[in-house]
């Protein structure tokens, strides 16, 4: 029984899976933040263009 417990305590595969999950979450947050910033910038550009076209 103690050998099984020692083997369980030495197993690092769960920690590796958690690390990969955290990396994936951080990449997702960065992509969402970038897409939001790009979307806001494009929205501003299109609104400016629309205003200039409607002046005539």
VOTIFI-705044 format. One record per residue (C-alpha): x, y, z; residue in one letter. Coordinates in Angstrom, 2 decimals, decimal comma, always signed. Each point is the difference from the previous one (the first is absolute). Layout:
<recs>
REC        px        py        pz   resn
REC         X         Y         Z      a
...
</recs>
This chain:
<recs>
REC        px        py        pz   resn
REC     +0,00     +0,00     +0,00      x
REC     +2,79     +2,43     +0,86      x
REC     +1,70     -0,73     -3,34      x
REC     -3,21     +0,94     -1,83      x
REC     -0,26     +3,21     +2,02      x
REC     +3,64     +0,91     -0,73      x
REC     -0,55     -0,67     -3,71      x
REC     -3,09     +2,23     +0,06      x
REC     +1,89     +2,82     +1,75      x
REC     +2,83     -0,17     -2,56      x
REC     -2,34     +0,19     -3,01      x
REC     +0,31     +3,40     -1,73      x
REC     -2,35     -0,58     -2,94      x
REC     -2,88     +1,86     +1,68      x
REC     +2,18     +3,04     +0,63      x
REC     +1,06     +0,03     -3,65      x
REC     -3,62     -0,09     -1,14      x
REC     -0,84     +2,92     +2,28      x
REC     +2,94     +1,99     -1,35      x
REC     -1,12     -0,60     -3,58      x
REC     -3,50     +1,07     +0,97      x
REC     +1,29     +3,22     +1,54      x
REC     +2,09     +0,76     -3,08      x
REC     -3,02     -0,58     -2,25      x
REC     -2,12     +2,28     +2,20      x
REC     +2,59     +2,79     -0,13      x
REC     +0,27     -0,28     -3,78      x
REC     -3,81     +0,15     -0,26      x
REC     -0,16     +3,12     +2,14      x
REC     +2,70     +1,66     -2,12      x
REC     -1,83     -0,86     -3,22      x
REC     -3,32     +1,30     +1,32      x
REC     +1,62     +3,22     +1,19      x
REC     +1,71     +0,52     -3,34      x
REC     -3,16     -0,73     -1,98      x
REC     -2,00     +2,41     +2,15      x
REC     +2,55     +2,77     -0,47      x
REC     +0,13     -0,62     -3,75      x
REC     -3,80     -0,06     -0,20      x
REC     -0,28     +3,32     +1,83      x
REC     +2,61     +1,55     -2,27      x
REC     -1,76     -1,23     -3,14      x
REC     -3,34     +1,24     +1,31      x
REC     +1,46     +3,47     +0,51      x
REC     +1,50     +0,01     -3,50      x
REC     -3,26     -1,07     -1,64      x
REC     -1,99     +2,59     +1,96      x
REC     +2,43     +2,71     -1,09      x
REC     -0,24     -1,13     -3,62      x
REC     -3,79     -0,15     +0,18      x
REC     -0,15     +3,54     +1,39      x
REC     +2,24     +1,31     -2,76      x
REC     -2,11     -1,71     -2,68      x
REC     -3,28     +1,35     +1,42      x
REC     +1,20     +3,63     -0,02      x
REC     -0,88     +0,50     -3,67      x
</recs>
